[in-house]
Amino acid sequence: MRLKTFPQVMLTLALLIFAARAQAVLEIEITQGVEGALPIAVVPFALEPGEVRPPEDIAAIVESDLHSSGLFNPVDERRFPQRPAVAADINFQLWRNQGIETIVIGSLDAVAEGRYNVQFQLFDAIYGRQLIGYSIPTTRADLRRAAHKISDLIFEELTGKRGVFSTRVAYISTQTAGGGKERYVLQIADYDGHNPRTIFASNRPLMSPAWSPDGKRIAYVSFESERPEIYIQEIAGGRRTLAAGPTRLNSAPAWSPDGERMALTRSENGNPDIYILDLTSNTLTRLTDYSSIDTEPVWMPDGQSLVFTSDRTGRPQLYRISASGGNPERLTFYGDYNADANVSPDGQQIAMVHSEGRSFQIAVQDLDTGQVRVLTDGALDESPSFAPNGTMMMYGTTHDGRAVLAAVSEDGQVHQRLRLQEGAVREPVWGPFPEEP
């Protein structure tokens, strides 16, 4: 939020979401990748003779996943010197002659009605050896999930970091209902925008979605009673409970790392402050009490402190405060506006909305050195959210006059744009790693 005066905060809350008609699937466009990205060949997965082609192309999904990271440059299939289905068929010299150092092969076998076994192998063509190989049982409905799992395994093997292709994102989109009325929709989808699912829809604004650490619940702000209230909703069953309300202001819910507490912005006497809600006892503890706007809390990964936005020095800046209270420590000094923080999973960097003038970009600050790096060049970039492996972050921006989502790598080298075919989408939140089966 742009922090100026309390009435302006309320206006911002009401206007954060643009009105437009939204289609379901987000489209990813790589606008900038890493120069010298690793060439990788993903050979189409083999099918048993006579087998009906499955509804998902596993190899194409894996290729798209790896390309979307910006770290890999999938080789055009027309350059493949051969199309092996098993390791014994690979002539590594042929691949080396093409300058292709890494190869993925696989097969998809139907084992029963609606059930499959997906096998894949990753090879280093330079040394002519297998790096990893797995067999993944799956169902017809989960073929896409199996492909993302393969991408995760390949990414981790080649980069040393866990892949995020099996994760999900939450975001707010808008639709135009009958009579031209706006309808606000909280949705979750795969990281690449596929398999969108509506969690809640309302004729009044929704905002500030926040994943629980286990990925099973989402907290969000709803204006359905005309005043902002915070709800917690189960993703699987849909059950929702009121977490905070009513009062003049409830906003910016943030789960603690253990999922037992929630930080939020609340106004009891007309002044927004940071509170902590114990989700077991339902008790509220006031953390800040200052004649300023204190808002947008986010937890540090150890759960011992929080970072929040305050204009107590006249302009919005970021501060850190112990979860037990005390005097806040100012963190940001570079730029005249720093707000809307998101902490990297390792706790070493803070992403934020940063401005030195009229434009607002996404920047990251190293907490040890204080060094700030501006990663984007938009005019109204907002809502940064780190991927759970810390390699990328999503954020909201505008393109061709529309609200879209975008992603940037933590070093600023990789840029992507994600947008609906029509309409607006805002406030992305990257979900946690899925629980291991």
C-alpha positions as CSV (number, residue, x, y, z in Angstrom):
1,M,0.0,0.0,0.0
2,R,1.1,3.6,-0.6
3,L,1.3,4.9,2.9
4,K,0.2,8.5,3.3
5,T,-2.9,9.1,5.5
6,F,-5.4,6.8,7.0
7,P,-8.3,7.8,4.6
8,Q,-5.9,7.2,1.7
9,V,-5.1,3.7,3.0
10,M,-8.8,2.9,3.1
11,L,-9.2,4.2,-0.5
12,T,-6.2,2.1,-1.6
13,L,-7.8,-1.0,0.0
14,A,-10.9,-0.4,-2.0
15,L,-9.3,0.3,-5.3
16,L,-6.4,-2.2,-5.4
17,I,-8.1,-4.5,-7.8
18,F,-8.8,-3.4,-11.4
19,A,-12.1,-4.2,-12.9
20,A,-12.0,-6.5,-15.9
21,R,-13.2,-9.9,-17.2
22,A,-10.8,-12.7,-16.5
23,Q,-10.2,-15.9,-18.4
24,A,-8.9,-18.9,-16.5
25,V,-5.3,-19.8,-17.5
26,L,-2.3,-17.5,-17.0
27,E,0.1,-17.4,-20.0
28,I,3.9,-17.3,-19.3
29,E,6.1,-15.3,-21.6
30,I,9.9,-15.3,-21.1
31,T,10.9,-11.7,-21.7
32,Q,14.6,-12.2,-20.7
33,G,16.6,-15.3,-19.8
34,V,20.2,-16.0,-18.7
35,E,22.8,-15.5,-21.4
36,G,24.5,-18.8,-21.9
37,A,21.6,-20.8,-20.4
38,L,22.3,-24.6,-20.4
39,P,21.3,-26.4,-23.6
40,I,19.1,-29.4,-22.7
41,A,17.4,-31.9,-25.0
42,V,14.1,-33.3,-23.8
43,V,13.3,-36.2,-26.1
44,P,9.5,-36.9,-26.6
45,F,8.5,-39.7,-24.2
46,A,8.0,-43.1,-25.8
47,L,4.6,-44.8,-25.8
48,E,3.9,-48.5,-26.0
49,P,2.9,-49.7,-29.5
50,G,-0.8,-49.1,-30.0
51,E,-1.2,-47.1,-26.9
52,V,-3.7,-44.2,-27.1
53,R,-1.9,-40.8,-26.8
54,P,-2.4,-39.5,-23.3
55,P,-4.1,-36.1,-22.6
56,E,-0.8,-34.5,-21.6
57,D,2.6,-34.3,-23.4
58,I,5.0,-35.0,-20.5
59,A,8.1,-34.0,-22.5
60,A,6.6,-30.7,-23.6
61,I,5.6,-29.8,-20.0
62,V,9.1,-30.7,-18.7
63,E,10.7,-28.6,-21.5
64,S,8.4,-25.7,-20.7
65,D,9.2,-25.9,-17.0
66,L,12.9,-25.8,-17.5
67,H,12.7,-23.0,-20.0
68,S,10.6,-20.9,-17.6
69,S,13.3,-21.0,-15.1
70,G,15.5,-19.0,-17.5
71,L,18.5,-21.2,-16.6
72,F,17.9,-23.8,-19.4
73,N,17.7,-23.4,-23.2
74,P,15.7,-26.4,-24.6
75,V,17.1,-27.6,-27.9
76,D,14.8,-27.5,-30.9
77,E,13.7,-31.1,-31.7
78,R,14.9,-30.7,-35.3
79,R,18.5,-30.6,-34.0
80,F,18.2,-34.0,-32.3
81,P,20.6,-36.5,-34.0
82,Q,18.4,-39.3,-32.8
83,R,15.3,-40.0,-30.7
84,P,16.2,-42.7,-28.2
85,A,13.7,-44.3,-25.9
86,V,16.1,-46.3,-23.7
87,A,19.7,-45.7,-22.6
88,A,21.1,-48.4,-24.8
89,D,20.0,-46.5,-27.9
90,I,21.9,-43.3,-27.0
91,N,25.0,-42.5,-29.2
92,F,26.5,-39.8,-27.0
93,Q,29.1,-38.8,-29.6
94,L,26.2,-37.7,-32.0
95,W,24.8,-35.5,-29.2
96,R,28.3,-34.0,-28.4
97,N,28.8,-33.2,-32.1
98,Q,25.6,-31.1,-31.9
99,G,26.9,-29.3,-28.8
100,I,24.2,-30.9,-26.6
101,E,25.5,-31.8,-23.2
102,T,22.4,-32.8,-21.3
103,I,19.7,-35.3,-22.5
104,V,16.3,-36.3,-21.0
105,I,14.6,-39.4,-22.2
106,G,11.5,-41.2,-20.9
107,S,8.5,-43.4,-21.5
108,L,4.9,-43.5,-20.5
109,D,3.3,-46.9,-19.9
110,A,-0.4,-47.6,-19.3
111,V,-0.5,-50.1,-16.4
112,A,-4.3,-50.1,-15.8
113,E,-7.4,-48.2,-16.7
114,G,-6.5,-44.5,-16.1
115,R,-3.2,-45.4,-14.5
116,Y,0.3,-44.9,-15.8
117,N,3.9,-45.4,-15.0
118,V,6.2,-42.6,-16.1
119,Q,9.9,-43.3,-16.4
120,F,12.7,-40.9,-17.2
121,Q,16.5,-40.6,-17.2
122,L,18.8,-37.6,-17.3
123,F,22.1,-38.0,-19.0
124,D,25.4,-36.1,-19.2
125,A,26.4,-36.5,-22.8
126,I,29.9,-35.3,-22.2
127,Y,30.8,-38.2,-19.9
128,G,28.2,-40.6,-21.3
129,R,26.7,-41.3,-18.0
130,Q,23.3,-41.2,-16.3
131,L,22.8,-38.5,-13.6
132,I,19.4,-39.6,-12.3
133,G,16.6,-41.9,-13.2
134,Y,13.1,-42.4,-11.7
135,S,9.9,-44.3,-12.2
136,I,6.8,-42.3,-11.1
137,P,3.4,-44.0,-10.8
138,T,0.5,-41.6,-11.6
139,T,-3.0,-41.4,-12.9
140,R,-4.5,-39.8,-16.0
141,A,-5.7,-36.8,-14.0
142,D,-2.2,-36.3,-12.4
143,L,0.0,-36.6,-15.5
144,R,0.7,-32.9,-15.4
145,R,1.7,-33.1,-11.8
146,A,4.1,-36.1,-12.6
147,A,5.7,-33.9,-15.3
148,H,6.3,-31.1,-12.8
149,K,7.8,-33.6,-10.4
150,I,10.3,-34.7,-13.2
151,S,11.2,-31.1,-13.8
152,D,11.8,-30.6,-10.1
153,L,14.2,-33.6,-9.9
154,I,16.1,-32.4,-13.0
155,F,16.3,-28.8,-11.7
156,E,17.7,-30.0,-8.4
157,E,20.2,-32.3,-9.9
158,L,21.6,-29.7,-12.2
159,T,21.4,-26.6,-10.0
160,G,21.6,-28.0,-6.4
161,K,18.4,-26.2,-5.5
162,R,14.9,-27.7,-5.1
163,G,12.6,-27.1,-8.0
164,V,9.4,-25.1,-7.6
165,F,7.5,-26.6,-10.6
166,S,5.1,-28.5,-8.3
167,T,4.2,-25.5,-6.3
168,R,1.1,-23.3,-6.6
169,V,0.3,-19.6,-6.6
170,A,-2.6,-17.6,-5.4
171,Y,-3.8,-14.4,-6.9
172,I,-6.8,-12.1,-7.2
173,S,-8.6,-11.8,-10.6
174,T,-11.7,-9.9,-11.6
175,Q,-14.6,-10.8,-13.7
176,T,-17.6,-8.9,-15.1
177,A,-20.8,-10.6,-14.0
178,G,-24.3,-10.0,-15.3
179,G,-25.3,-6.4,-15.6
180,G,-21.7,-5.3,-15.8
181,K,-21.1,-5.7,-12.1
182,E,-17.6,-6.5,-10.9
183,R,-16.9,-9.9,-9.3
184,Y,-13.7,-10.5,-7.4
185,V,-12.2,-13.9,-7.4
186,L,-9.5,-15.5,-5.2
187,Q,-7.9,-18.3,-7.3
188,I,-5.1,-20.7,-6.9
189,A,-3.3,-22.4,-9.8
190,D,-0.2,-24.4,-10.6
191,Y,3.0,-22.2,-10.7
192,D,2.5,-22.0,-14.5
193,G,-1.1,-20.9,-14.3
194,H,-2.6,-24.3,-15.3
195,N,-5.4,-26.0,-13.2
196,P,-6.9,-22.8,-11.9
197,R,-9.3,-23.2,-9.0
198,T,-11.6,-20.6,-7.5
199,I,-11.3,-20.5,-3.7
200,F,-13.8,-17.7,-3.0
201,A,-15.7,-15.1,-5.1
202,S,-17.5,-12.0,-4.0
203,N,-19.2,-8.9,-5.4
204,R,-17.0,-6.9,-3.1
205,P,-13.2,-6.5,-3.1
206,L,-10.9,-9.3,-2.0
207,M,-7.2,-8.8,-1.3
208,S,-4.0,-9.9,0.5
209,P,-4.1,-13.7,0.0
210,A,-1.6,-15.5,2.3
211,W,-0.7,-19.2,2.3
212,S,-0.5,-21.2,5.5
213,P,3.0,-22.8,5.9
214,D,1.5,-26.3,5.1
215,G,-0.3,-25.0,2.0
216,K,-3.6,-26.3,3.2
217,R,-5.3,-22.9,4.1
218,I,-5.4,-19.4,2.7
219,A,-6.0,-16.2,4.7
220,Y,-7.4,-13.2,2.8
221,V,-9.2,-9.9,3.4
222,S,-12.8,-9.6,2.3
223,F,-15.0,-6.5,2.1
224,E,-18.2,-8.6,2.0
225,S,-19.5,-6.9,5.2
226,E,-18.4,-3.5,3.8
227,R,-15.6,-3.3,6.3
228,P,-12.3,-5.3,5.8
229,E,-12.3,-8.6,7.7
230,I,-9.8,-11.4,7.6
231,Y,-11.0,-14.9,6.8
232,I,-9.1,-18.3,6.8
233,Q,-10.3,-20.8,4.3
234,E,-9.4,-24.5,3.9
235,I,-8.4,-25.3,0.4
236,A,-9.6,-28.9,0.4
237,G,-13.0,-28.6,2.1
238,G,-13.7,-25.0,1.6
239,R,-14.6,-24.3,5.2
240,R,-14.0,-20.7,6.1
241,T,-13.7,-19.0,9.5
242,L,-13.6,-15.3,10.5
243,A,-10.1,-14.6,11.9
244,A,-10.3,-10.9,12.6
245,G,-13.2,-8.5,12.5
246,P,-15.0,-6.3,12.8
247,T,-13.2,-3.0,13.3
248,R,-12.3,0.0,11.2
249,L,-9.4,-1.9,9.5
250,N,-8.1,-5.4,9.2
251,S,-5.5,-6.1,6.5
252,A,-2.3,-7.8,5.5
253,P,-2.5,-11.2,7.2
254,A,0.8,-13.1,7.5
255,W,1.2,-16.6,8.9
256,S,4.0,-17.3,11.3
257,P,6.4,-20.0,10.1
258,D,4.9,-22.6,12.5
259,G,1.4,-21.7,11.4
260,E,0.2,-21.1,15.0
261,R,0.0,-17.3,14.8
262,M,-0.9,-14.6,12.4
263,A,0.4,-11.1,12.1
264,L,-1.9,-8.5,10.8
265,T,-2.7,-4.8,10.5
266,R,-5.6,-3.6,12.7
267,S,-7.1,-0.4,13.8
268,E,-8.8,-0.3,17.1
269,N,-8.7,3.5,17.6
270,G,-8.3,4.9,14.2
271,N,-4.6,4.3,13.9
272,P,-3.3,1.2,12.0
273,D,-0.9,-0.9,14.1
274,I,0.7,-4.4,13.9
275,Y,-1.0,-7.1,16.0
276,I,-0.3,-10.8,16.5
277,L,-3.3,-13.2,16.6
278,D,-2.9,-16.5,18.4
279,L,-4.9,-18.9,16.2
280,T,-5.4,-21.4,19.0
281,S,-6.7,-19.1,21.7
282,N,-8.0,-16.4,19.3
283,T,-6.3,-13.7,21.4
284,L,-4.8,-10.5,19.9
285,T,-1.6,-8.9,21.1
286,R,-0.7,-5.4,20.0
287,L,2.9,-5.2,18.8
288,T,3.2,-1.5,17.7
289,D,1.7,1.6,19.2
290,Y,2.8,4.7,17.4
291,S,1.2,7.7,15.9
292,S,1.9,6.5,12.4
293,I,0.7,3.9,9.9
294,D,2.3,0.6,10.7
295,T,1.2,-2.1,8.2
296,E,2.2,-5.0,5.9
297,P,3.9,-7.3,8.5
298,V,5.9,-10.3,7.4
299,W,7.7,-12.9,9.5
300,M,11.4,-13.7,9.5
301,P,11.9,-17.4,8.8
302,D,12.9,-18.1,12.4
303,G,9.6,-16.7,13.7
304,Q,11.5,-14.5,16.2
305,S,10.9,-11.2,14.5
306,L,8.8,-9.4,11.9
307,V,9.4,-6.8,9.2
308,F,6.8,-4.2,8.6
309,T,6.2,-0.9,6.8
310,S,5.8,2.4,8.7
311,D,5.8,6.1,7.8
312,R,6.9,7.1,11.3
313,T,9.8,9.1,9.8
314,G,7.6,10.8,7.3
315,R,7.9,8.4,4.3
316,P,7.3,4.6,4.1
317,Q,10.3,2.6,5.2
318,L,10.9,-1.0,6.5
319,Y,11.4,-1.8,10.1
320,R,12.1,-5.0,12.1
321,I,10.6,-5.7,15.5
322,S,10.9,-8.6,17.9
323,A,7.8,-10.9,17.9
324,S,7.6,-10.2,21.7
325,G,7.6,-6.4,21.2
326,G,10.1,-3.7,21.8
327,N,11.6,-0.8,19.8
328,P,11.6,-1.3,16.0
329,E,14.9,-1.2,14.1
330,R,14.9,0.7,10.8
331,L,16.2,-1.4,7.9
332,T,15.9,0.7,4.8
333,F,17.6,4.0,4.1
334,Y,18.2,4.0,0.4
335,G,15.3,5.6,-1.6
336,D,12.4,7.7,-0.4
337,Y,9.9,4.8,-0.4
338,N,10.3,1.2,0.6
339,A,7.3,-0.9,1.5
340,D,5.4,-4.2,1.0
341,A,8.3,-6.5,2.2
342,N,8.7,-10.2,1.5
343,V,11.6,-12.1,3.1
344,S,13.6,-14.7,1.2
345,P,13.3,-18.3,2.5
346,D,16.9,-18.2,3.9
347,G,16.2,-14.9,5.7
348,Q,19.1,-13.1,4.0
349,Q,17.3,-10.8,1.6
350,I,14.2,-8.7,1.7
351,A,12.2,-8.0,-1.5
352,M,10.2,-4.7,-1.4
353,V,8.5,-2.1,-3.5
354,H,11.1,0.6,-3.9
355,S,11.0,4.2,-5.3
356,E,13.4,7.1,-5.7
357,G,10.9,9.3,-7.5
358,R,7.6,8.7,-9.3
359,S,8.1,5.1,-10.3
360,F,7.8,2.0,-8.1
361,Q,10.0,-1.0,-8.8
362,I,10.8,-4.3,-7.1
363,A,14.2,-4.3,-5.3
364,V,16.0,-6.6,-2.9
365,Q,18.1,-5.6,0.1
366,D,20.8,-7.8,1.6
367,L,20.2,-7.8,5.3
368,D,23.9,-8.3,6.2
369,T,25.4,-5.6,4.0
370,G,22.4,-3.3,3.4
371,Q,23.1,-3.3,-0.3
372,V,20.0,-2.6,-2.5
373,R,19.5,-3.9,-6.0
374,V,16.6,-2.8,-8.2
375,L,15.4,-5.8,-10.3
376,T,12.6,-4.4,-12.4
377,D,11.9,-1.3,-14.4
378,G,8.1,-0.9,-14.3
379,A,6.2,2.2,-13.2
380,L,3.8,0.5,-10.7
381,D,5.3,-2.8,-9.7
382,E,4.0,-4.2,-6.4
383,S,3.4,-7.3,-4.2
384,P,6.7,-9.2,-4.5
385,S,6.5,-12.8,-3.4
386,F,9.5,-15.1,-3.2
387,A,9.4,-18.7,-4.6
388,P,10.0,-21.2,-1.8
389,N,13.5,-22.0,-3.1
390,G,14.4,-18.3,-3.2
391,T,15.4,-18.3,-6.9
392,M,12.5,-16.3,-8.3
393,M,9.8,-13.9,-7.1
394,M,6.4,-13.0,-8.6
395,Y,5.0,-9.5,-8.4
396,G,2.2,-7.4,-9.8
397,T,2.7,-4.9,-12.6
398,T,1.0,-3.4,-15.6
399,H,1.5,-4.1,-19.3
400,D,-0.3,-2.5,-22.2
401,G,-2.6,-0.8,-19.6
402,R,-3.6,-4.0,-17.9
403,A,-2.8,-5.5,-14.5
404,V,-0.6,-8.6,-15.0
405,L,1.7,-10.8,-13.0
406,A,5.4,-11.0,-13.6
407,A,8.4,-12.9,-12.3
408,V,12.0,-12.0,-11.9
409,S,15.0,-14.0,-10.6
410,E,16.6,-12.9,-7.4
411,D,19.6,-11.7,-9.4
412,G,17.5,-9.8,-11.9
413,Q,18.7,-11.8,-14.9
414,V,15.5,-13.7,-15.7
415,H,12.2,-11.9,-16.4
416,Q,8.8,-13.4,-17.2
417,R,5.3,-12.1,-17.7
418,L,2.2,-14.0,-16.7
419,R,-1.2,-12.6,-17.8
420,L,-4.8,-13.7,-18.4
421,Q,-6.0,-13.7,-22.0
422,E,-8.4,-11.0,-20.9
423,G,-8.9,-9.0,-17.7
424,A,-6.7,-8.2,-14.8
425,V,-4.8,-10.3,-12.2
426,R,-3.1,-8.9,-9.1
427,E,-1.5,-9.7,-5.7
428,P,0.4,-12.9,-6.5
429,V,1.5,-15.1,-3.6
430,W,3.8,-18.0,-4.2
431,G,2.8,-21.1,-2.2
432,P,5.0,-23.4,-0.1
433,F,6.6,-26.6,-1.3
434,P,4.1,-29.4,-1.5
435,E,4.2,-32.0,1.3
436,E,6.1,-35.1,0.3
437,P,3.8,-38.1,-0.2
